[in-house]
């Protein structure tokens, strides 16, 4: 992700958690939750979602 979006991402924050939580938020909106799906997201899917939300 950082290679693909190195010019668009202004800030990236990793927050440690417990209980198998892995969530992705963009501008405060959740776009993915491992707790809801039970699995980690596909990297290509994450990139597609970020491309749709980030300015060109």
Phi, psi and omega per residue, in radians:
X1 nan -0.769 -3.092
X2 -1.151 -0.584 3.089
X3 -1.198 -0.774 -3.110
X4 -1.164 -0.674 -3.019
X5 -1.999 0.484 -3.032
X6 -1.016 -0.451 -3.136
X7 -1.685 -0.294 -3.100
X8 -1.672 -0.549 -3.080
X9 -1.418 2.050 3.120
X10 -1.512 -0.544 -3.091
X11 -2.640 2.432 3.072
X12 -2.330 2.185 -3.111
X13 -2.121 2.223 3.030
X14 -1.820 2.213 -3.101
X15 -2.074 2.007 3.108
X16 -1.086 2.532 3.103
X17 -2.560 -3.045 -3.139
X18 -2.306 3.057 3.027
X19 1.285 0.405 3.097
X20 1.342 0.312 -3.105
X21 -1.334 2.307 2.992
X22 -2.553 1.857 -3.058
X23 -2.217 2.587 3.099
X24 -2.127 2.228 3.096
X25 -2.112 2.480 3.031
X26 -2.199 2.097 -3.111
X27 0.885 0.714 3.082
X28 1.494 -0.135 3.133
X29 -1.776 2.269 3.139
X30 -1.304 2.254 3.086
X31 -1.954 -0.198 3.130
X32 -2.734 2.519 3.053
X33 -2.494 2.054 3.071
X34 -1.148 -0.506 3.107
X35 -1.109 -0.550 3.131
X36 -1.407 -0.648 -3.046
X37 -1.680 -0.440 -3.109
X38 1.442 0.076 3.135
X39 -2.586 2.830 3.083
X40 -1.291 2.614 -3.136
X41 -1.304 2.686 3.015
X42 -1.244 2.342 -3.087
X43 -1.040 -0.693 3.120
X44 -1.091 -0.675 3.104
X45 -1.091 -0.768 3.140
X46 -1.066 -0.775 3.135
X47 -1.071 -0.749 3.100
X48 -1.056 -0.757 -3.141
X49 -1.126 -0.722 3.131
X50 -1.179 -0.684 3.108
X51 -1.051 -0.625 3.138
X52 -1.240 -0.448 -3.048
X53 -1.760 -0.433 -3.084
X54 -1.568 2.548 3.065
X55 -1.137 2.622 -3.128
X56 -1.195 nan nan
